Amino acid sequence: MSGLALDGLTKRYGSFTALQPTHLTIPHGQFVCLLGPSGCGKTTLLRMVAGLDSPTEGRILLDGTDITHKPAHQRNFGMVFQSLALFPHLTVGENIAYPLRIRGVPKADQGREVDRLLGLVRLPGVADRAVSQLSGGQRQRIAIARALALSPKLFLLDEPLSALDAKLREAMQIELKLLQERLGITTIVVTHDQREAMTMADLVVVMSQGRVRQAASPIDVYRRPADSFVADFIGMTNLLNGHVSAGSLAVEGGALAVPGLPASGPATISVRPEELRVHREGAGPNRLPGTVSFIRDLGSHVEMRIDVAGREMIAVATPQDRPMVEPGQRVGVELPPTSCVVLPS
Amino acid sequence: MMRQAPRRAADYGPIAFPAAMLLLFFAVPFGLMIAVSFFQRVEGGFYEPAFVWSNYARFLSVFFGRVLSFSMLLAAGVAVLSVALAFPFTYLLTRLRRRTQVLWLVFLLSVLSLSEVIIGFAWATLLSANAGLTNLLVMLGLMDAPTSLSPGLGAVLVGIVYQAFPYTVLVLYPALSRLDPTLMEAARTLGSSPLKGFFTVVVPALRNSIVATLIMVFVFALGCYLLPQLLGRPQHWTLSVLITDQALFQANMPFAAAMAVFLVLVSLGLVGLSLLVGKKENAA
């Protein structure tokens, strides 16, 4: 089997389980984002893949070979740390050449490789500078260049962009994605920023409390969240709890026709704010009556908060589709059946 | 926190007491010693006020040169050995759990509180033929007969290194515990075995701290005067031994003072150098 496979990978610290038994397959050339709140086990998972921590149980397979007990320095994976971990006593060029020097690559070849890598991260001509002379974004690129110096099979990044300001972070996300596409290198990024994951990933692995909640493409994770945690963590959503009766979902304020409901019992659905339609009339199919409590016009889109039978729902519309409603006005909120995702309870 | 430069005389109030103490118990005695170092020795008596260079002129003898160079070499040897032992030890110490680290530091501090006399006699016993470590080797069949390792240069080195080791660890500890542990992890992911990473990342990243510590231990060892006498032969006696000898037994206070002034100046010069090195590290 080609690619990286995690087979029941588990990490426990005493009685605390940092990572529940995890099975995951990552084909070659994929860009994977491990996404979750802090303490969800994503960094633990990455560190075990890198060989910096050893798993309590389970195996790590690369192209079918068991590498679980291979020491980190023999794995040849490139890794970028949250702190970047650039060596303060070396210049930029020496930092990038470090893995080559360790392996006894001739000086001239080292120099050529450093120039090539600096070109790759679009920072030519800084090889002789001290690390302390570079800006945050530049150091970021140097850390990436150093990790790529060995043309590694796996490229691992632990919250690589968290130290950068918002604008630079967005730009680096795109650049990192383009770089990965150009090199075709299997990449795993740990992040807690869902925008970052949506921008870069082919495969988003949403984690919480040491467990993988969902592993799917970004748009699948967004459109078809596996559970209420994923639905809530990725972007904004409206979660409605109700009871199934006579083929429809009875919620506070009305009954909704939703495809894919269980035959009976309680059920939770998730509807994204941009799927909701706000009407000036309360009555209609799949409509819940409510009162507009707050509107904010953010220019690119309009956000409406609507009180529906005591619970707040959020609807988002583009300026063109903006319904003519005012705060305090009674409205009808339509939940199109196809946009409602039934979550397992 | 706001920090303002002192503006009025009263702002210097808090340092008045320590300044007075420093003046009374350091500056004044040192000044007296400098004065004495220029005094004239009275044969068979004590000394009388004068201003002569003869005490300093005696430095230009072969004997003095030999003692001085031996003292310097011994101190350098102690510094290198202590740092070579203490650096890896401290590195491993900072990787341990906090509790274990504290226990080790308390233990090292208690070693530091041992007097030079106790250390000297303990090592003299441990290195003796009758009750020494060589008896263990004989019991293990590694040696034929127990031998005495003291007095000798090795014994002097062991004694002073033993005394300097806790001091060295405590000086290195802050720098090593501040070292970002991900540097070592990065070295590992880039292909360095732990040992290679230690020598290519940890040691060079802290080279300035190492140099500063070497100088500190060097100065510390330069002042040693009891251990060379307890564990060494007369040819292993240092400048400090010579000063004691001149001051207490030869009653040549002016010459002892001159040598002491010289030693203090050398030490101060080296401490200044270490501060300069430390400053460069902080700036980087």
Chai-1 contact restraints between the chains, C-beta under 6 A:
chainA,res_idxA,chainB,res_idxB,connection_type,confidence,min_distance_angstrom,max_distance_angstrom,comment,restraint_id
A,A50,B,T189,contact,1.0,0.0,6.0,A-B,restraint_1
A,L52,B,E185,contact,1.0,0.0,6.0,A-B,restraint_2
A,A72,B,R188,contact,1.0,0.0,6.0,A-B,restraint_3
A,A72,B,T189,contact,1.0,0.0,6.0,A-B,restraint_4
A,H73,B,R188,contact,1.0,0.0,6.0,A-B,restraint_5
A,H73,B,G191,contact,1.0,0.0,6.0,A-B,restraint_6
A,H73,B,S192,contact,1.0,0.0,6.0,A-B,restraint_7
A,H73,B,S193,contact,1.0,0.0,6.0,A-B,restraint_8
A,M79,B,T189,contact,1.0,0.0,6.0,A-B,restraint_9
A,F81,B,T182,contact,1.0,0.0,6.0,A-B,restraint_10
A,F81,B,A186,contact,1.0,0.0,6.0,A-B,restraint_11
A,S83,B,D180,contact,1.0,0.0,6.0,A-B,restraint_12
A,S83,B,T182,contact,1.0,0.0,6.0,A-B,restraint_13
A,A85,B,T182,contact,1.0,0.0,6.0,A-B,restraint_14
A,A85,B,L183,contact,1.0,0.0,6.0,A-B,restraint_15
A,A85,B,A186,contact,1.0,0.0,6.0,A-B,restraint_16
A,F87,B,V201,contact,1.0,0.0,6.0,A-B,restraint_17
A,P88,B,A205,contact,1.0,0.0,6.0,A-B,restraint_18
A,H89,B,P204,contact,1.0,0.0,6.0,A-B,restraint_19
A,H89,B,A205,contact,1.0,0.0,6.0,A-B,restraint_20
A,Y98,B,L190,contact,1.0,0.0,6.0,A-B,restraint_21
A,P99,B,L190,contact,1.0,0.0,6.0,A-B,restraint_22
A,P99,B,G191,contact,1.0,0.0,6.0,A-B,restraint_23
A,I102,B,G191,contact,1.0,0.0,6.0,A-B,restraint_24
A,I102,B,S192,contact,1.0,0.0,6.0,A-B,restraint_25
